[in-house]
Amino acid sequence: MLTSKQRAYLRGIASTYDTIFQIGKGGVTEVMCKDIGEALRKRELIKLRVLENSGWTAREAADAIAEQTGADVVQVIGSRFVLFKRNEKEPVIENIPKAK
């Protein structure tokens, strides 16, 4: 679980990131979650987008994917959302504020 300071720090980093996954009319699938999990392992922080024809809201997709991948939802704005999952073995993002 992320603290508000950690979430704010990660939001700032994610603001410069490009969207790397899109959820379309096929919705959230097991294969997609596996690919997202792999991307999270390598990058730790990723930005995703829900297309209008998907039938999912960004919040629904973010919660479903976060549950399946073990990630934390950093933010949801409009049709985009950001996920974070710490890679304990090879951390990519440094200087994340510590949880109390």
C-alpha positions as CSV (number, residue, x, y, z in Angstrom):
1,M,0.0,0.0,0.0
2,L,1.4,3.4,-1.0
3,T,1.4,6.4,1.2
4,S,0.2,9.8,-0.1
5,K,3.8,11.0,-0.4
6,Q,4.8,8.0,-2.3
7,R,1.8,8.3,-4.6
8,A,2.6,12.0,-5.2
9,Y,6.2,11.2,-6.0
10,L,5.2,8.4,-8.5
11,R,2.6,10.6,-10.1
12,G,5.3,13.2,-10.8
13,I,7.5,10.6,-12.5
14,A,4.6,9.1,-14.5
15,S,3.6,12.5,-15.9
16,T,6.4,12.2,-18.4
17,Y,5.8,8.6,-19.3
18,D,4.1,7.4,-22.5
19,T,1.1,5.0,-22.5
20,I,2.4,1.5,-23.2
21,F,-0.8,-0.6,-22.9
22,Q,-4.4,-0.1,-24.1
23,I,-7.4,-1.9,-23.0
24,G,-9.8,-2.4,-25.9
25,K,-13.1,-4.2,-26.6
26,G,-11.5,-7.5,-25.5
27,G,-11.3,-6.1,-22.0
28,V,-8.9,-7.2,-19.3
29,T,-7.6,-10.7,-20.2
30,E,-5.3,-13.1,-18.4
31,V,-2.7,-12.8,-21.2
32,M,-2.8,-9.1,-21.0
33,C,-2.3,-9.2,-17.2
34,K,0.7,-11.5,-17.7
35,D,2.3,-9.0,-20.2
36,I,1.5,-6.1,-17.9
37,G,3.1,-8.0,-15.0
38,E,6.2,-8.5,-17.0
39,A,6.4,-4.8,-17.9
40,L,5.9,-3.9,-14.3
41,R,8.8,-6.2,-13.3
42,K,11.1,-4.4,-15.8
43,R,9.9,-0.8,-15.4
44,E,8.1,-0.7,-12.0
45,L,5.8,2.2,-13.2
46,I,3.6,2.1,-16.3
47,K,0.8,4.1,-17.8
48,L,-2.2,2.5,-19.4
49,R,-5.2,3.6,-21.3
50,V,-8.8,2.4,-21.7
51,L,-10.3,2.8,-25.1
52,E,-13.9,4.1,-25.4
53,N,-15.1,0.8,-27.0
54,S,-13.9,-1.4,-24.2
55,G,-16.9,-1.2,-21.9
56,W,-14.6,-0.7,-18.9
57,T,-14.0,2.4,-16.9
58,A,-10.4,3.3,-16.2
59,R,-11.0,2.7,-12.4
60,E,-12.5,-0.8,-13.1
61,A,-9.6,-1.8,-15.4
62,A,-7.0,-0.4,-13.0
63,D,-8.5,-2.3,-10.0
64,A,-8.8,-5.5,-11.9
65,I,-5.3,-5.4,-13.3
66,A,-3.8,-4.3,-10.0
67,E,-5.5,-7.3,-8.2
68,Q,-4.2,-9.8,-10.8
69,T,-0.7,-8.4,-10.9
70,G,-0.2,-7.5,-7.3
71,A,0.4,-3.8,-8.3
72,D,-0.7,-0.6,-6.7
73,V,-2.9,1.9,-8.5
74,V,-1.1,5.3,-8.4
75,Q,-3.6,7.4,-10.1
76,V,-6.7,7.3,-12.4
77,I,-7.4,10.3,-14.6
78,G,-10.0,10.2,-17.4
79,S,-9.3,7.1,-19.5
80,R,-5.7,6.7,-18.3
81,F,-4.2,5.2,-15.2
82,V,-0.8,4.4,-13.7
83,L,0.3,1.3,-11.9
84,F,3.3,0.6,-9.7
85,K,4.9,-2.6,-8.5
86,R,8.3,-2.5,-6.7
87,N,11.0,-4.9,-8.1
88,E,12.8,-5.9,-4.9
89,K,15.7,-7.6,-6.7
90,E,16.5,-4.9,-9.2
91,P,14.8,-1.6,-8.3
92,V,14.4,0.9,-11.2
93,I,13.0,3.9,-9.4
94,E,15.2,5.4,-6.7
95,N,14.4,7.8,-3.8
96,I,10.8,6.8,-3.2
97,P,9.8,8.3,0.2
98,K,9.8,5.7,2.9
99,A,6.6,4.5,4.5
100,K,6.3,5.3,8.2
